[in-house]
Amino acid sequence: MLKRICNATFVIIGTFIGAGFASGQEIYIFFYKYGVKGIIGILISSLILGLVIYKTFIICKNNKINNYKDFLKRFIDNQKILDVFNTIINIFILITFYIMIAGFGAYFEQQFNINSIIGSSILALICYYIFLKNVSGLIKTNQIIVPILVISILVIGMNAIKLNDISQISNYLSNNSSFKWVLDSVLYGSYNTILLIPVLITLSRFVKNKRENTIICILTMIAVILLSLIIFFMLLRVDVNIENLEMPSVYVASKVSVVFKYLYGFIILSSILTTSISLGTSFLENISKTDKSRNKYAMLICITSIAVSKIGFSNLVNLLYPIFGYIGLIQIIKILLFFG
């Protein structure tokens, strides 16, 4: 039981902690700019994620669902609408996979002044190799990387955060009276569920009962809240215009020490890898009917990801994540209100 719980939790966290999260871009866009309210927003979005994870596992087990299209059939009766929505979700998963590839290249360009195409090409090749291993490659990769990833973020974060910075948080952007922080909190949880649900469907076969489901959800929420808060407070150390940084968390880590700079580089690259594998595997599981077609699609998405990566990592995050957050709201409402 413990092994099943750990494997499922590691894969979920590995999917969640991607380039946008570990780099600080997501935390800045959806939470940090709202100050104290952003901290409340982190709690709201984490609760949404936990509820959706729990309910998705229940729906899959009760209805013996093995793929995303069958999952959607539980909520959409019209075949044309079903096909359109399924296509939209697959496009979002593919675009986010492209964002991860772009993030990998962006790290090498920001830190070493190496052309981003080189970094993107390296990750595309690694992903293609693991995609050929199917779901087993996804689980094994997360088993190894995610525990190291979480511990590393905690260690660097605790060394980077200054207590006097935290004590001043109550004054930080306290004059921001906008309620947009609530919407952004919901959107953050929303677009992440789009990424997670196809992965959860694949994992549902490993979750045997409600007790295991509950433990997985609680562990995931605790990890997401803790890691989000660590990165949130790390951003207080940014002493330049944060909007000009592709990866503000890396900037903060480099201010602490050279060792932490390169260690956080490992965090960024590892988090991008785990999420890329999860997203690519989900996309291939959704659209492939045979192993032969799967391999062809795997090669196609890896090659095209290199070209798309030139658009820029932060540009993709800022433009696309909020848009797909609105789309995900429909799915969240359907899932939480489903009693079948």
Residue pairs with C-beta under 8 A, 6 or more apart in sequence:
1 208
1 212
4 206
4 207
4 208
4 212
5 212
5 215
5 216
5 219
6 143
7 139
7 142
7 143
7 206
8 203
8 206
8 207
8 212
8 216
9 216
9 219
9 220
9 223
10 142
10 143
10 146
10 147
11 138
11 139
11 142
11 146
11 199
11 203
11 278
12 53
12 196
12 199
12 200
12 203
12 216
12 220
13 142
13 146
13 149
13 150
13 220
13 223
13 224
14 141
14 142
14 145
14 146
14 149
14 271
14 274
14 275
14 277
14 278
15 195
15 196
15 199
15 274
15 275
15 278
15 279
16 49
16 192
16 195
16 196
16 220
16 224
16 275
17 146
17 149
17 227
17 271
17 274
17 275
18 96
18 99
18 100
18 103
18 271
18 272
18 274
18 275
18 276
19 25
19 99
19 100
19 102
19 103
19 104
19 106
19 107
19 268
19 271
19 272
19 275
19 313
20 26
20 99
20 103
20 317
20 321
21 27
21 227
21 228
21 231
21 271
22 153
22 231
22 249
22 267
22 268
22 271
22 272
23 103
23 107
23 246
23 247
23 248
23 249
23 250
23 268
23 313
24 32
24 231
24 234
24 235
24 245
24 247
24 248
24 249
24 250
24 252
25 246
25 247
25 248
25 313
25 314
25 317
25 318
26 188
26 317
26 321
27 228
27 231
27 232
27 235
28 235
28 242
28 248
29 184
29 317
29 318
29 321
29 322
30 38
30 41
30 45
30 184
30 185
30 187
30 188
31 38
31 39
31 41
31 42
31 181
31 184
31 185
31 188
31 228
31 232
32 38
32 232
32 235
33 173
33 176
34 41
34 173
34 176
34 178
34 180
34 181
34 184
35 169
35 172
35 173
35 174
35 176
36 169
36 170
36 172
36 173
36 174
37 176
37 181
38 181
38 232
39 169
39 229
39 232
40 181
40 185
41 181
41 182
41 184
41 185
41 188
42 185
42 225
42 228
42 229
42 232
43 225
44 182
44 185
44 186
44 189
45 185
45 186
45 188
45 189
45 192
46 189
46 221
46 224
46 225
46 228
47 189
47 221
48 186
48 189
48 190
48 193
48 332
49 189
49 192
49 193
49 196
49 220
49 221
49 224
50 217
50 218
50 220
50 221
51 217
51 336
52 189
52 193
52 196
52 197
52 332
52 335
52 336
53 196
53 200
53 216
53 217
53 220
54 213
54 214
54 217
55 335
55 336
55 338
56 71
56 196
56 197
56 200
56 201
56 204
56 335
57 200
57 203
57 204
57 207
57 213
57 216
58 210
58 213
59 65
59 71
59 74
59 335
59 338
59 340
60 71
60 200
60 201
60 204
61 204
61 207
62 340
63 70
63 74
63 340
65 71
65 74
65 201
65 204
66 201
66 205
67 201
67 285
67 286
68 86
68 89
68 197
68 198
68 201
68 282
68 285
68 286
69 82
69 86
69 286
71 197
71 201
72 82
72 85
72 86
72 89
73 82
74 338
74 340
75 331
75 334
75 335
75 338
76 82
76 85
86 286
88 327
89 194
89 198
89 286
89 327
90 283
90 286
90 287
92 191
92 194
92 195
92 320
92 324
92 327
93 194
93 195
93 198
93 279
93 282
93 283
93 286
94 279
94 283
94 301
95 316
95 320
95 324
96 195
96 275
96 279
96 320
96 324
97 276
97 279
97 280
97 283
97 301
97 305
98 304
98 305
98 308
98 309
98 316
99 313
99 316
99 317
99 320
100 123
100 272
100 275
100 276
100 279
101 120
101 123
101 124
101 127
101 276
101 305
101 306
101 308
101 309
102 116
102 120
102 308
102 309
102 310
102 311
102 312
102 313
102 316
103 268
103 272
103 313
104 119
104 120
104 122
104 123
104 269
104 272
104 273
104 276
104 309
105 115
105 116
105 117
105 118
105 119
105 120
105 123
105 309
105 313
106 116
106 119
106 246
106 247
106 312
106 313
106 314
107 119
107 247
107 250
107 265
107 268
107 269
107 272
108 114
108 115
108 116
108 118
108 119
109 115
109 116
109 119
109 246
110 245
110 246
110 247
110 250
111 250
111 261
111 265
116 309
116 310
117 306
117 309
117 310
120 305
120 306
120 309
121 306
123 272
123 273
123 276
124 302
124 303
124 305
124 306
125 302
126 273
127 273
127 276
127 277
127 280
127 302
128 298
128 299
128 302
130 137
130 138
130 141
130 277
131 137
131 277
131 280
131 281
131 284
131 294
131 295
131 298
131 302
132 295
132 298
133 140
134 281
134 294
135 202
135 281
135 285
137 277
137 281
138 202
138 277
138 278
138 281
141 273
141 274
141 277
142 274
142 277
142 278
145 270
145 273
145 274
146 274
148 270
149 267
149 270
149 271
149 274
150 223
150 227
152 263
152 264
152 266
152 267
153 227
153 230
153 231
153 267
154 226
154 227
154 230
156 253
156 256
156 260
156 263
156 264
156 267
157 230
157 231
157 233
157 234
158 230
159 256
159 260
160 234
160 237
160 252
160 253
160 255
160 256
160 260
161 230
161 233
161 234
161 236
161 237
162 236
162 237
165 233
165 236
165 237
166 233
166 236
168 236
169 233
169 236
172 236
184 322
186 325
186 329
187 321
187 322
187 325
187 326
187 328
187 329
188 325
189 332
190 325
190 326
190 327
190 328
190 329
190 331
190 332
191 321
191 322
191 324
191 325
191 327
191 328
192 328
193 328
193 331
193 332
193 335
194 324
194 327
194 328
194 331
195 275
195 278
195 279
195 282
197 331
198 282
198 283
198 285
198 286
199 278
199 281
199 282
202 281
202 282
202 285
207 213
207 216
231 249
234 249
234 252
234 253
235 242
235 248
235 249
235 252
237 252
237 255
238 245
238 248
238 251
238 252
240 251
242 248
245 251
246 312
246 313
246 314
247 268
247 313
249 264
249 268
250 261
250 264
250 265
250 268
253 260
253 261
253 263
253 264
254 260
254 261
254 264
280 298
280 301
280 302
283 297
283 301
284 294
284 297
284 298
284 301
287 297
288 294
288 297
